[in-house]
């Protein structure tokens, strides 16, 4: 850029009168945010219109100025939405670009718009407005995902699968029960999101640069016009607070951790070693060299993008950790991590809400897997306890039985009553094991016995689904 061009662009700056030389070209590019904060354009206009209306009501600007500002902003909005707005790097950010165009369109009325505010409280307001809108979008998409989980859980309330601990077969459960665990996780995420929204929805505008303003402004009116629940109570905090953005990224990190856990299981279940599910082809890809491959790219990428969102959280925490009050230029760096976290969460939730209803469950494979691995051993131990044997003795007796079955290469259900008493070491206490044990050693008998709130019995899964629908 030539020196003359640099001088011209420096004169366009709102603060140019204080300086004797133009901003260096590299510094201009390094400090500008217009490349990414254009996202704020429409909320910036909304905030400015509310501010202008308040100024007019307080007789700080005239009604004629207000009408000129409204007309100019309508023109600017149209230009932005149609892609015809001329964004200028020399004007640094979205705020000065819009203000400069407004002044070009309506003259001095555009210059009066900034009365009683600063870019510090303006950007803080824009950030909260933009994030609030996106929180509502995310909440809607998260609701769609939770609903998809409820529908699939209801469909498979009685579909038997092995439950695992340490990735080893533990006890039989139902696929619906397993999915409902994720419904609970995502429901807590929704609760965290709504709690975060309460702290987002406070108005910083009126704090000005850091100390407030001497103009007789009405902050409560602006808050009402913009749909805020109230105002930020301290002007220093209002312009420098980014807790709400950090809190959102913390929510996003926990949500993505839950998505990643679900993704890991989908990846395992899709593997031929499990073979529990299949995914539609549109959510998978093949291999460039191995024609037999069907790779679960969507859950794999979601698992990977979780780390990206964690990074966004750490970026914001690190950004804020040593800042003195009030506003500092560092805070320009708050936007890109927040934008990335919002984009990643929105895209991930959309695709999972679409994918979950189309999971193809291989119920027979799940049942065979549940019938292996001595999944009902605990049921045998519980049965013995109910017959009067101390739990530790019952545990040991069943452990001996499992060991004997491993050596014989058979299952507990393959044994007759005499053999079962023998391998349990209870041959001399036949009263402890009767014919009523055999229904309990089946996987369905095991599952059906968990008849309590939160249990895996199909009836309880359906109760949980009904309760989940009421939450939605």
N, C-alpha and C positions, 0 to 999 in steps of 0.2 A: 504494500500500500504506500502511495506517495505521501510526502509530508503534508501537502495541501489537502489531500483527501482525509488524512488523519485529523487535521485541524477542523475540517468541516464536520466530521463525525463527532469530534469532541464537543463542538458547540451544540450538538443535538442533545447532549447529556443534560439531565436535570440539574446537575451540580457543577457544570462546566465553568461558571463565572469565577469560581475560587482558584482555578488552576491556570498556570502560565504556559504550559506545554501540553501537547496532546498525549493521550495514552499510547504507549507502545503497542504495535500491532499484535505481538505475541501476548502481551499482558491483556489486551482486549479480548483475545480469543480464550485465554486462560481463565479470565474472571467472568465471562459472559455465561448466562444460564439459559438463554433463549432457545438453545438447541434442545432442551428437555422440558423447560417449564411452560412451553406452549400448551401443555395439557391443562393448565389452569385458566385458559382464555375465557371460557364461558362462566366459570365460577367467579373469575376476576370481574367480569362485567356485572354479574349478579350482585357481588359485594359493593361495587362502585355505585350501582343504581340505588341500593338501599342506603348507602352513605349519603348520596346526593339528595334523596328524599328526606332524610333526617336533617340535612343542612338547610333545606328549604323550609321545613316545618319549624326549625329553630331560628328562621330568618337570618341565617348566616350567608346564604346565597338567595337570589331572587327566584320566583316561580318561573320567570322567563329563562333563567339559566338552567333550571331543572328540566324544562321542556326541551331545551336545546341539547342537554346532555342525554336525555332519553332518546331523542331522534338520532343523535350521533351514534349512540351505543347500538341502536337497532341496525344502523347501516354497518357498523363494525362487525356485529354478530353475523349478519348476512354474508359479509366478505369472508369471515373466518370459516363459516359452515360450508361455503361454496369453494373454499381453497384459493380465493383471490386476494387474501390479505397479504401485504408485503412485509414480512418479518425482517427486521434489520438487526444485524449483529451489533452495530454501533450503539444501539439502544439497550443493550445488555440483557434485558429480561422482558417477560410478558407484560409487566405492569407499565413500563415506560413505552413500550411499543404501542400499546392500546391508548395510553394517554396522549402520545404524540399524534397518533392518527385522529383522536377525538378533537384535539386542538386544531388540527388541520381542517377538520370538517366544520367545527362550530365556533372556532375562535376563542375569545377570552373565557367563555363559559367552561371550556375544556381545561383551561389553566386553573380555574377556581375549584374544580372537583377535588383536588388534593388537599384543600383546606381542612385542617383538623386531623389529619392522618399522616402516617409515614409509610414508606415501603416496608418497614419492620412489622407493623401491625397488619398491614395489607397482605403481605405474604403469609403471615401466620393464619390469617382468616381464610385465605384461599386454600391453604393446606388442609385446614379443618373441614371446609366445605367439600373439597374434592374427596377427601378420605371418607367423610360421612356418606356421601353418595355411593362410593364403592363398597363401603361396609354393608349398605343395604342390598346392593347387587350380590355380594358374596353370601349374605344371609339367605337370600332367595335361592341361590344355587346350592348352598349347603342343605337347605330344606329339601330340595329335589333329590339330593343324594340320600338323605335320611329316609325319604319316602320310598326310594328305589330299594333300599335295604329292607325296609319293613315289608314291602311286597314280596321280595324274594324269600325273606324269613318265613312269612306266612305260608308260602308255597311249599317250603321244605321244613315245616315244623316237625315232621315225623321222619325226615330222611336221616338215617343213621350214618355217623362217621366216627372215626376214632378221635378222641381228644388226646392232646399231647402235653407232656411236660418234658423239658429238655429235648424236645423233638423225638421223644420215645412214646410209644403207645401207652396211654395212662388209663383212661376210662372211656366208655362209649358216650357220645353226646349226639345231638342232632345238628345238622347243618344250619337249620334256622336259629338254634341257640347260639351257635358260633357267630353267625352274622350279627345277632342282636348285641353281642359284645361291642362291635364296632358302632352300632347305633348309639349305644351309651356313650362311647368316646366322642362321637361327633355331636351328640347332644350337649355334652359338657363344653365342647368347642363353641357351639352356638351361644351358650350361656356366657362364656368368656367374651365372645364378640359383642354381645349386647351390653355387657358391663363396660367394655372398652368404649363403646359408642357414647355412653353417658358422659365420659370424660372428654371425648372428642368434641361434644356438642356444646361448647362454651365459646363465647365471642371474645376474641382479642381486640377487635377494632375499637379504637378510642384510646388505646394505650399510647398511640403515636410512636415516637421513636423509642421512648423508654419511660417517660415521666408523666404521660398524659398530655392534655392540651388545655390551654387557657380559654378556648372557645366554649360557649355554652352548649355542648353536644348532649345528645340523649342516647346513651349506649343501649338502654333497654329497648328503645324503639327499633334500633338497628337489629338487635338480637331477635326481636319479634318478627321483623320483616324477613329475616333470613332463616327463621325456624330454629334458632338456637334456644336451648333450655335456660340459658342465663349468660352472664358475662364473666370473663376472667377477672378476679377480684383485685389483682395486683398488677400494675402496669409493667413492672420489670419482668415479672414472671410471664405475663401475657405474651411479650414479644420473644422471649428466649426459651419458653417451654417447648420441648419436643417429646415429653413423656408419652403423650398420646400416640405418637408415631412409633416409639419404642414398644409401647404396650401392644399396638397392633402387630408389630413384627414378632413379638413374643407369642401372641395368639397364633399367628401364621406358622411359626416354628412348631408349636405343639400340634396344630392341625396337620401339618405336613409330616410330622413324626407318626401320627396315626395313619395317615395315607400310606406312609412308607411301610409300616407294619402290615397293613392290608396288602400292599403290593408284594411284599416278600412272600406272603402266603399264597397269593394268586400265582406267583412265579413257581413256587414249589408244587402247588396243586396241578398246574398245567404240565409239569415235567412228567414224562412217561414213568418215572420211578414212583410217582403218586397216581397220576391219571385221574384225579378227582373231578376236574373240570375241563372244559374247553372254552376258548374265547372266539368270537367271530373274527374272521380274517381281517376285517377292517381295523382291528386294534393290534394287529401283529404284522411282522414282516418275515421275509425268508432270508436265506443265506446266499451270498454271491457264489459260493463254491459247493455247498452241501444242499442238494435239492430236497432232502427230506425235512429240513428244519422249518419250524414255525416258532418264531421268537416273540416273546411277550414284551414288545418294545414299550408299550404304554406304561405298564407297572414298573418296568425297569427304569424308564426315564423319570417317572414320578419319584421313585426311590432315590435317584440321583439328584433331582431338583430339590429334594429336601435339604441337602447340604447347602445349596445355593441360598435358600431362604434363611437358614441358620446364619450364613455369612452376612445377609442383609441386617439381621438383628445385631450381630457383633459390630458391623460397620457403624450403626447408629449409636450403640452404647459407647464405642470408642470415640466417635465424633463428639459426644457430649461430656465425656468424663472429666475434662480439665478446663471447661469453658467458664470464665468469669461472667457475671451478669453485666450487661444484658445481652443484646444481639451482637453476634460476631459473624464475619463473613464465612466462617467455617460452616454455618448453618445452611449455606447454599448446597452443601453436600448431603443434606438430609433427604433430598427428593429422589435421586436415582435409586438408592436402596429401597426406599418405600415403594416407588413405582414398580420396581422389579418384584418385590414381595406380593404386591397386589396383583400384578399380571400373572405371576406364577400360580398363585392360589386360585384365581378366577379360572384360568385355563385348565388347571388340574381338576377342580371340582366339576367343571362342565363335562369334561371327558369321562370322569368316573361316574357321574350321574347318568351318562348315556351308556356306559359299558356295563355297569352292574346288572341292569335288568336283562341283559343278553348273555349272562354267564350260563353256560350249558353244563348242568350238574350230572356227573356220572354216578348215579345213586348205587348201582350194583357194585362198582369198584370200591366205593366208600364203605359199603356194608361188609364186603370181604375183608377189607383192611381192618375194620372195627372188630371183626370176629377173630382176628389174629392178635398175637402179642399179649394174651391173657388179660384182656381189657376188663373182664368181670371179676378179677381176683379180689378186688376190694369188696365187691358184693358178697363174696363168700366169707370174707373176714367179718363183715358187718352181720351177716346171718349168724355166725358162730357167737358173736357177742350177744346178740338178741336171745340166743339159746342159753346164755349164762356163762360163757367163757370170757375171761378177762381179755381186753383188746390186745395187749402185747402177746399173750399166748395165742390168740386167734391169728394175729399177724404172722407169728412164727410158724404156726401150723399150715397156713396157706403158702408161705414161702417154701416150705418143704414140699407141698403139693405141686407148686409150679416147677420146682427143681426136678421133681420126679417126671413131670410131663415133658420137660425139655429133654431129659434123657430118653424117654420113650418116644419122643417126636409125635406127641399128640396134644390135644387141648383138654381143658378141664371138662368140657361138655362131652368128650369122647369116653369118659370113665363112667362105669356103673356105680351104684351106691356103695357096694362093698369096696371097690377099688378107691373110691373117693375117700372113704373113711380110712383106708389103709395109708394112702399117700399123705393124708393130713396127720397121721400119727394118732388117730382117734378110734382105732379099731376096738378098743376096750370101752369106749364111751359112745356107743351107737346112738344114744338118745340126742346127741348134739347135731347129727346130720340125718335128715329124713328126705323122703321123696319130694317134699316141697321146695328143696333147694334148686332143682333143675330149671324151673321157669326163671328163677333169679339169675341163673348163669348165662342166659341168653342176652344178647345185646339189647333187644327190645325190652326185656324184663328189667334189665339194669336201668335203662333210660326211664321207663315208666315209674320206677320206684322213687324218682327224684321229684316227688309231688309237693313242692313248696315254692313260695315266691322266689324267683331267681334261679330255680332249678331247670334242668334240661328236659323234663317230661314234656311231650308234645303239647299237652293241655296248658302247661305253664308258659311255653313259648308263645302260644296263641294269646294268652292273657297279656304277656309282655308286649306283643305286637299291638293289641288293642290299646294298651296304656300308652304306647309310643304314638299311635295315631292321635290320641287325645292331646299329647304334648304338642303335636304339630298344629 
